[in-house]
C-alpha cells in the first residue's frame, strides 16, 4: 500500500496488533482494483449492452457506466489534480452519476468518502477536516450547505448534475475526455473507501475498508441469502453513503452482472411504483418502510419480488408476520456495521426463524460474551462479538480501535442472545445509539447540537421505543429561563434543529425538566431517563 502518493490513510491505519483476526476471503493478495471485477470485466466479457442502472427516467447500460467513469477519472487526474491516496467526498442522492463518480475515484487511485444528502454544513465540515478531504463532487441540487463549508484541506469542488437535466462543470470537463482509462494499480489491501460512523459532530470515527473487502463481501451475504443472477433487478431505500446501501444497491448487483434501480427520494410509494413498473426482484429497506409498504401492497402489483431484505434496526416479528401473511414472502433480517462493511448475521429462506436475526453467514463467526469476555451461556444476553473476512479499522483513533476490537473479535455494541440452535436474537443496543427508521443517531450528537441553542442550559438525549420508527429521539432539556418551557418553545427548538443539523436527527419528543439526574461526579444518568 506504500505506493500511494498521499499517505494519510497509511499513516493513520491501526497497527496489525490491534486489528481483528481476519478470515481469508476469495480475494486476498497482490494487485487488485475492485472496479475491474465490478465493472470493467463486464465490458471485457461482451456484456456492455446489458442494463446496469435504472431510474424512473432512464437506463444506463454497463457500457455507459464504464465510459462515464473513465471520463470522470481523466477529469480527476488531468483537471482536478488528484494524487493517489487523496480522499474524495461525494455529496449526492442515489443516482447513476453518483455511481459513476464512485467508480471513477477508485479508477484514478483516490479514496471514496460517500455522504448522505441530508448532512448539513457543520457535519460536512467535520468530515472534511477529519479525513483531510481535498476534493468534493457535489450535485448542484445540494450545493447550498456545501457552500457554507470552510476548510483548509479542501482544494477542489466540482459540481455535477445528478438529474442529468443540465450541463454542469463536470459534464463540460468530461466532454472531450477519452472513454478508456488505465486504472490505478492498487493492491488488495489498499484502502478504497472511508465510511463515517454515526457521530459526525465532535470527532466521528472513520472506518477504512480495502479493495479486497469490497469484493469479499460480494461473496458473503448475497450468496448466502439472495442467490442473485444477472436477471435480477435490485432496489431499496438506504443512501449509498451508508455501507448497507452501497453493498445492496451497487456492489452486489454489479458483482453478479445484475442491474439496480436508484431512487433519489425512496418513499414507500416510490419503491412500490418501481417494483411494479420495472419488475424489481430484490428490495432492501428498513423495518419502518416494510411496515408501511405492507399496508399499501393492494394498490400495486409486486408479483416480481422474490427477495426482501431488512436491516438498519431490529425487525419486529409483527412486521415480519404482516408482510408474510400479505405476500407469502419472508423478509430476510440482517445485522451489519459500518466497521464490518456489511451484513454478517442473517438468514435465508431455508434457515429462518421469525423474530431471530439469524446465524453468522458464510465468512463470519459470532458469539455472545459477558463483561469479562467469557462466552455467555445459551439464551443469556451479552455482548455480540464477531470476526470474519472484514473487520474494524478505525483511522487515527487508537483508543476507539482498542474498545471495538478485543482479543481479535469485533465488539459491535449490540446486546444479543444465542439460542440452543445457534440463532442470534437482538436484545438492545449496548450504548446510547438511537436507531430510528433505519438511521443511526448517536445521543451525544444530538446533545451537542442542542447545547448550541442560546436558550438551552443542559440536555440529555435518549431513545424511546416506538412501534412505527423503532425508536424516537427524546430530549430532556433544562432551559436557562424555566418560564419559557412552553409548547411553542418545543416547536421552535425542533424547527431550529432541522435548520442546523440533518433533519432525521431532530428530537421528536421534548421534555422540559428542572434538572437532570447525575452521579456525584456530575455524569448524567441517562438510564434513569429511559
C-alpha positions in Angstrom: 0.0 0.0 0.0 3.0 2.3 0.2 2.6 3.3 -3.4 0.0 6.0 -2.7 1.5 9.5 -3.1 -0.7 10.8 -0.3 0.0 8.6 2.7 -2.7 9.9 5.1 -4.6 6.6 5.3 -1.4 4.6 5.6 -0.1 6.7 8.4 -3.3 6.5 10.4 -4.3 2.9 9.9 -4.2 1.0 13.2 -1.3 -1.4 13.6 -1.9 -5.1 12.9 -1.5 -5.8 16.6 -4.8 -4.0 17.4 -6.7 -5.0 14.2 -9.1 -8.0 14.5 -8.4 -11.5 13.3 -9.4 -11.9 9.7 -10.6 -14.9 7.8 -9.2 -15.4 4.3 -11.6 -14.5 1.5 -11.6 -15.2 -2.2 -9.7 -12.0 -2.8 -6.6 -11.7 -0.8 -3.2 -10.8 -2.2 -1.4 -9.0 -4.9 -2.5 -6.2 -7.2 -6.3 -5.6 -7.1 -8.5 -2.7 -8.1 -12.1 -3.7 -7.2 -13.5 -1.7 -10.1 -12.1 -4.2 -12.6 -14.2 -7.0 -11.1 -17.3 -5.0 -10.5 -17.4 -3.0 -13.8 -14.6 -3.5 -16.3 -14.9 -7.3 -16.5 -18.5 -7.0 -17.9 -17.2 -4.9 -20.8 -14.3 -7.3 -21.5 -16.8 -10.2 -21.4 -19.0 -8.6 -24.1 -21.9 -7.6 -21.7 -21.6 -3.9 -22.2 -25.2 -3.7 -23.6 -26.7 -5.3 -20.5 -28.8 -2.9 -18.3 -26.9 -1.6 -15.3 -28.6 1.4 -13.6 -32.2 2.3 -13.9 -34.2 5.4 -12.8 -37.8 6.4 -13.5 -36.5 8.4 -16.4 -33.6 6.4 -18.0 -31.5 3.3 -18.0 -27.7 3.2 -18.2 -26.0 0.1 -19.7 -22.8 -1.3 -18.3 -21.0 0.4 -21.3 -22.5 3.8 -20.3 -21.3 3.5 -16.7 -17.9 2.3 -17.8 -17.4 5.2 -20.3 -18.6 7.9 -17.9 -16.5 6.5 -15.0 -13.4 6.5 -17.3 -14.1 10.1 -18.4 -14.5 11.3 -14.8 -11.3 9.5 -13.9 -9.5 11.6 -16.6 -11.1 14.8 -15.2 -9.8 13.9 -11.7 -6.2 13.3 -12.9 -6.0 15.9 -15.7 -8.1 18.8 -14.5 -8.6 18.4 -10.7 -5.0 17.4 -9.8 -5.9 14.2 -7.9 -3.0 12.4 -6.4 -3.3 8.7 -5.4 -4.4 8.3 -1.9 -6.3 11.7 -1.8 -9.8 11.4 -0.2 -12.7 12.5 -2.4 -16.1 13.2 -1.0 -19.3 12.7 -2.9 -22.4 14.7 -2.0 -25.3 13.3 -3.9 -28.6 11.4 -3.6 -28.8 7.9 -5.1 -28.5 8.4 -8.8 -26.4 6.9 -11.7 -23.9 9.9 -11.7 -23.1 9.1 -8.1 -22.2 5.5 -9.0 -20.1 6.7 -11.9 -18.2 9.1 -9.6 -17.7 6.3 -7.0 -16.0 4.1 -9.6 -14.1 7.0 -11.2 -12.4 7.9 -7.9 -11.2 4.3 -7.4 -10.1 4.1 -11.0 -8.0 7.2 -10.5 -6.4 6.0 -7.3 -8.5 8.1 -4.9 -10.3 7.0 -1.8 -14.1 7.4 -1.7 -16.0 9.2 1.1 -19.7 9.0 0.1 -22.1 11.0 2.2 -25.8 11.3 2.8 -27.6 14.2 1.1 -29.3 15.2 4.4 -26.0 16.3 6.1 -25.6 20.0 6.9 -22.6 22.2 6.6 -21.4 21.7 10.1 -21.4 17.9 9.7 -19.8 18.1 6.2 -17.0 20.4 7.7 -16.3 17.8 10.4 -16.0 15.0 7.9 -13.8 17.1 5.5 -11.5 18.1 8.4 -11.3 14.6 9.9 -10.4 12.8 6.6 -8.4 15.8 5.3 -10.5 15.7 2.1 -9.0 17.5 -0.8 -11.7 17.1 -3.5 -15.5 17.2 -3.4 -18.1 16.2 -6.1 -21.4 17.9 -5.3 -24.7 17.6 -7.0 -25.9 21.2 -7.9 -29.2 20.4 -6.2 -27.3 20.0 -2.9 -24.7 22.8 -3.2 -26.2 25.2 -0.6 -24.9 23.5 2.5 -21.5 22.8 0.9 -21.0 26.4 0.1 -21.0 27.2 3.8 -18.1 24.8 4.5 -14.7 26.3 5.2 -11.8 24.0 5.4 -8.1 24.4 4.8 -7.9 20.9 3.4 -10.4 21.4 0.5 -8.7 22.2 -2.8 -11.3 21.5 -5.5 -15.1 21.4 -5.6 -16.6 20.1 -8.8 -20.3 20.3 -9.3 -22.4 17.9 -11.4 -26.0 17.5 -12.3 -27.4 14.3 -10.7 -30.6 14.6 -12.6 -28.6 14.9 -15.9 -31.0 17.6 -16.9 -28.4 20.3 -17.5 -24.7 20.9 -18.3 -22.6 21.4 -15.2 -18.9 21.9 -14.7 -18.2 18.2 -14.5 -20.2 17.4 -17.7 -18.2 20.2 -19.6 -14.9 18.8 -18.4 -15.9 15.2 -19.4 -17.0 16.2 -22.9 -13.7 15.7 -24.7 -12.2 13.0 -22.5 -11.3 9.5 -23.6 -13.8 6.8 -22.8 -11.0 4.4 -21.8 -8.7 4.8 -18.8 -5.9 2.8 -17.3 -6.9 2.0 -13.7 -4.6 2.9 -10.9 -2.7 -0.2 -9.9 -3.9 -0.6 -6.3 -3.2 -3.6 -4.1 -5.7 -5.9 -2.4 -5.0 -4.1 0.9 -5.1 -0.6 -0.5 -7.8 1.4 1.2 -10.7 2.1 -1.2 -13.2 3.8 1.0 -13.7 5.5 4.3 -17.1 5.2 6.0 -18.0 7.6 8.8 -19.8 6.1 11.7 -22.7 8.0 13.3 -21.3 10.8 15.4 -20.5 13.4 12.8 -20.4 16.2 15.4 -17.4 16.3 17.7 -14.9 13.8 16.4 -16.5 11.0 14.4 -14.9 7.6 13.7 -13.5 6.8 10.3 -13.7 3.2 9.2 -11.4 2.2 6.4 -12.0 -0.7 4.0 -9.7 -2.3 1.5 -10.3 -3.1 -2.2 -10.4 -6.8 -1.2 -13.0 -6.1 1.5 -15.4 -4.7 -1.2 -15.1 -7.8 -3.3 -15.1 -10.3 -0.4 -18.5 -9.1 1.0 -19.9 -9.8 -2.5 -19.2 -13.5 -1.9 -20.8 -13.5 1.5 -24.3 -12.1 2.2 -25.6 -12.2 -1.5 -24.6 -15.8 -2.0 -25.9 -16.8 1.5 -29.2 -15.0 1.5 -30.1 -13.8 -2.1 -28.6 -16.2 -4.7 -28.6 -13.4 -7.3 -28.4 -13.9 -11.0 -27.7 -11.4 -13.9 -31.5 -11.2 -14.4 -32.2 -9.7 -11.0 -33.1 -6.1 -10.5 -32.3 -4.6 -7.1 -33.9 -1.6 -5.4 -34.1 -0.1 -2.0 -34.1 3.0 0.2 -30.7 3.2 2.0 -28.5 6.0 0.8 -25.3 5.0 -0.9 -23.5 6.9 1.8 -24.4 4.0 4.1 -22.4 0.9 3.5 -25.7 -1.0 3.7 -26.9 0.9 0.7 -23.6 0.8 -1.1 -23.5 -3.0 -0.9 -27.1 -3.7 -1.6 -27.6 -1.2 -4.4 -24.3 -1.1 -6.2 -21.7 -3.7 -5.2 -23.9 -6.8 -5.1 -25.9 -6.1 -8.3 -22.8 -5.3 -10.3 -20.8 -8.2 -9.0 -23.4 -10.6 -10.4 -24.0 -8.7 -13.6 -27.5 -7.7 -12.5 -29.0 -4.2 -12.5 -30.2 -1.8 -9.9 -33.0 0.8 -9.7 -31.9 4.0 -7.9 -34.5 6.3 -6.4 -33.4 9.8 -5.1 -36.3 10.1 -2.7 -37.3 6.5 -1.9 -40.7 6.8 -0.3 -42.7 3.6 0.2 -44.9 4.6 -2.8 -41.9 5.2 -4.9 -40.5 1.8 -4.0 -43.8 0.1 -4.8 -44.1 2.0 -8.1 -40.6 0.9 -9.1 -41.3 -2.7 -8.1 -44.5 -2.7 -10.2 -43.3 -0.8 -13.3 -39.8 -2.3 -13.6 -40.3 -5.8 -12.3 -37.9 -5.5 -9.4 -36.9 -8.8 -7.9 -34.9 -7.8 -4.8 -35.7 -5.0 -2.4 -33.7 -3.7 0.6 -35.2 -1.3 3.1 -35.7 -0.7 6.8 -38.4 -2.2 9.0 -40.2 1.1 9.2 -40.7 1.1 5.4 -41.6 -2.6 5.3 -44.4 -1.8 7.9 -45.8 1.0 5.7 -45.4 -0.9 2.4 -47.3 -3.9 3.8 -50.4 -1.6 4.2 -50.2 -0.5 0.5 -49.5 -3.6 -1.4 -53.1 -4.0 -2.7 -52.5 -0.8 -4.6 -49.6 -2.2 -6.6 -48.5 -5.4 -8.5 -45.4 -6.7 -6.6 -45.5 -10.2 -8.0 -42.0 -9.9 -9.5 -40.4 -9.6 -6.0 -38.6 -12.7 -4.8 -36.3 -11.5 -2.0 -36.9 -8.9 0.7 -34.1 -7.7 3.0 -34.4 -5.6 6.2 -31.5 -4.0 8.1 -30.7 -0.8 9.9 -32.6 -1.7 13.0 -34.2 -4.8 14.5 -37.2 -6.2 12.6 -40.2 -6.8 14.8 -42.0 -10.1 14.5 -45.2 -8.3 13.8 -43.8 -6.5 10.7 -42.4 -9.9 9.5 -45.8 -11.7 10.0 -47.8 -8.9 8.5 -45.7 -8.9 5.4 -45.6 -12.7 5.1 -49.4 -13.0 5.6 -49.9 -10.4 2.9 -47.4 -11.6 0.3 -46.1 -15.1 1.2 -42.6 -13.6 1.1 -40.2 -14.0 4.1 -38.3 -10.8 5.0 -34.6 -11.6 5.4 -33.4 -9.8 8.5 -29.7 -8.9 9.0 -27.3 -7.0 11.1 -24.2 -5.3 9.8 -22.0 -2.4 10.9 -20.1 0.3 9.1 -17.0 -1.2 10.9 -17.6 -4.6 9.2 -18.7 -3.0 5.9 -21.9 -5.1 5.5 -24.2 -7.8 7.0 -22.6 -10.6 9.0 -25.6 -12.2 10.7 -28.7 -13.1 8.7 -30.8 -15.9 7.3 -32.1 -17.4 4.1 -35.4 -19.0 3.3 -34.3 -22.4 4.4 -33.0 -21.5 7.9 -35.2 -18.6 9.0 -36.8 -18.2 12.5 -39.3 -15.3 12.6 -38.1 -12.9 15.3 -34.5 -14.0 15.2 -31.9 -12.0 13.3 -30.3 -15.3 12.0 -27.0 -17.0 12.2 -23.4 -16.0 11.3 -23.3 -16.1 7.5 -20.6 -17.6 5.3 -17.3 -15.8 6.0 -18.1 -14.9 9.6 -18.5 -16.3 13.1 -20.1 -14.8 16.1 -20.5 -15.4 19.8 -22.1 -13.8 22.9 -19.7 -12.7 25.7 -20.1 -11.3 29.2 -18.3 -8.2 30.6 -15.2 -10.3 31.3 -15.0 -11.6 27.7 -16.1 -15.1 28.5 -18.6 -16.8 26.3 -22.2 -16.5 27.7 -24.5 -19.4 28.3 -27.3 -20.3 25.9 -30.1 -17.7 25.9 -28.2 -15.4 28.2 -28.0 -11.8 26.9 -24.5 -10.5 26.4 -22.3 -8.5 24.1 -22.1 -9.5 20.4 -18.6 -10.4 19.2 -17.9 -11.0 15.5 -14.9 -11.9 13.3 -14.6 -12.8 9.7 -13.5 -11.7 6.2 -13.8 -8.0 7.2 -13.2 -6.1 10.4 -12.8 -2.7 12.1 -10.0 -0.4 11.0 -10.5 3.0 12.6 -8.2 5.6 11.2 -6.4 7.8 13.8 -8.4 6.5 16.8 -6.2 4.0 18.7 -8.4 4.4 21.8 -11.6 3.6 19.9 -10.0 0.8 18.0 -9.0 -0.9 21.2 -12.5 -0.6 22.5 -14.1 -2.1 19.4 -11.5 -4.8 18.8 -10.7 -7.1 21.7 -8.8 -10.4 21.6 -9.2 -10.4 17.8 -13.0 -10.0 17.9 -15.1 -7.0 16.8 -17.5 -5.9 19.6 -20.4 -4.2 17.8 -22.0 -2.5 20.8 -25.2 -4.7 20.5 -26.7 -6.9 23.1 -27.9 -10.3 21.7 -28.6 -13.7 23.0 -28.0 -17.0 21.2 -30.4 -19.9 21.4 -29.7 -23.6 21.5 -29.9 -23.9 17.7 -27.3 -21.1 17.2 -29.7 -18.4 16.2 -29.0 -14.9 17.3 -31.8 -12.7 18.9 -31.5 -9.0 19.3 -32.0 -7.7 22.8 -30.8 -4.0 22.9 -28.1 -1.5 21.9 -25.3 -1.6 24.4 -24.7 2.2 24.2 -26.6 5.3 23.7 -27.2 4.8 20.0 -30.7 5.6 18.8 -31.8 3.7 15.7 -34.8 5.4 14.2 -36.3 4.4 10.8 -33.0 2.8 9.9 -30.9 5.8 10.8 -28.2 5.5 13.4 -28.3 8.6 15.7 -25.8 9.0 18.5 -27.4 10.6 21.5 -24.3 12.7 22.2 -24.5 14.0 18.6 -28.0 15.4 19.2 -27.0 16.8 22.6 -24.0 18.7 21.1 -26.3 20.4 18.6 -28.9 21.3 21.2 -26.3 22.8 23.5 -25.5 25.4 20.9 -29.0 26.9 21.3 -29.0 30.1 23.2 -31.9 29.2 25.5 -30.7 25.7 26.5 -28.7 25.2 29.7 -28.4 21.4 29.8 -29.8 18.5 28.0 -29.7 14.7 27.8 -31.0 12.6 24.9 -32.3 9.0 24.9 -34.2 6.7 22.6 -37.8 6.0 23.3 -39.3 2.7 21.9 -41.8 3.4 19.1 -43.9 0.9 17.1 -43.6 3.0 13.9 -40.0 4.1 13.8 -38.3 1.6 16.2 -37.1 4.4 18.4 -37.7 8.1 18.8 -35.1 10.7 19.7 -36.2 12.1 23.0 -34.6 15.2 24.6 -34.7 16.2 28.2 -33.9 19.9 28.3 -33.1 22.3 31.1 -33.8 25.9 29.9 -31.9 28.9 31.2 -35.3 30.5 31.9 -37.8 27.9 33.0 -40.7 30.3 32.4 -40.1 29.7 28.6 -40.9 26.0 28.9 -43.9 26.0 26.5 -45.2 24.0 23.6 -44.2 26.9 21.4 -40.6 26.6 22.6 -40.6 22.9 21.8 -41.8 23.6 18.3 -39.2 26.4 17.9 -36.3 24.1 19.1 -37.5 21.3 16.7 -37.6 23.7 13.7 -34.3 25.3 14.6 -32.6 21.9 15.0 -33.7 20.9 11.5 -32.1 24.0 10.1 -28.7 23.4 11.7 -28.3 19.6 11.6 -29.6 16.7 9.5 -33.4 16.7 10.0 -33.6 13.0 10.7 -31.7 13.6 14.0 -34.2 16.1 15.4 -35.8 15.3 18.8 -39.4 14.3 18.0 -40.1 14.3 21.8 -39.0 17.1 24.1 -39.5 17.2 27.9 -38.6 20.3 29.8 -37.1 19.4 33.2 -35.8 21.5 36.1 -32.7 19.3 36.5 -31.1 16.2 35.0 -30.3 13.0 37.1 -26.5 12.9 37.7 -23.9 10.9 39.6 -21.8 12.5 42.4 -19.1 13.3 39.8 -21.6 15.1 37.6 -22.1 12.4 34.9 -25.7 12.4 33.5 -27.5 9.1 34.3 -29.3 8.5 31.0 -30.5 5.1 32.2 -32.8 7.0 34.6 -34.3 9.0 31.8 -35.0 5.8 29.8 
